[in-house]
Amino acid sequence: MDGIASQAIDLLVVGMGTVFSFLALLILATTLMSRFVDLISRPETRQPSASSAPTPNPQNLEDQQLIAVISAALHKHRTRKH
């Protein structure tokens, strides 16, 4: 009986040690890959040149027009008598 309990404890220690080691290695690998991806995907930092004048963005103008139309529609809806 003593031999079986000893074998069970040995198997428990080896199994839990294997699982712990694998999980620790997995965490280490995931952390390293995350840092590597952050390093590669970091955008380049460029300073805008002082001589370049800001150009009007057509998308920005369209957004402003859309905001104006929506605001007018909301104002008309709120002031409408029921």
CORMO-V485827 format. One record per backbone hydrogen bond with DSSP energy under -1.0 kcal/mol. CO is the residue of the C=O (numbers start at 1). NH is the residue of the N-H. E is the energy in kcal/mol with one decimal. If there is no record, write none. Layout:
CO_NH_E / CO_NH_E
//
This chain:
1_5_-1.9 / 2_6_-2.0 / 3_7_-2.2 / 4_8_-2.2 / 5_9_-2.2 / 6_10_-2.4 / 7_11_-2.6 / 8_12_-2.3 / 9_13_-2.6 / 10_14_-2.5 / 11_15_-2.6 / 12_16_-2.8 / 13_17_-2.3 / 14_18_-2.2 / 15_19_-2.4 / 16_20_-2.7 / 17_21_-2.6 / 18_22_-2.5 / 19_23_-2.5 / 20_24_-2.4 / 21_25_-2.4 / 22_26_-2.3 / 23_27_-2.4 / 24_28_-2.2 / 25_29_-2.6 / 26_30_-2.4 / 27_31_-2.4 / 28_32_-2.4 / 29_33_-2.4 / 30_34_-2.2 / 31_35_-2.3 / 32_36_-2.2 / 33_37_-2.5 / 34_38_-2.3 / 35_39_-2.1 / 36_40_-2.2 / 37_41_-2.8 / 57_61_-1.9 / 58_62_-2.2 / 59_63_-2.2 / 60_64_-2.2 / 61_65_-2.2 / 62_66_-2.4 / 63_67_-2.4 / 64_68_-2.1 / 65_69_-2.4 / 66_70_-2.5 / 67_71_-2.4 / 68_72_-2.3 / 69_73_-2.3 / 70_74_-2.4 / 71_75_-2.4 / 72_76_-2.5 / 73_77_-2.4 / 74_78_-2.5 / 75_79_-1.9
//
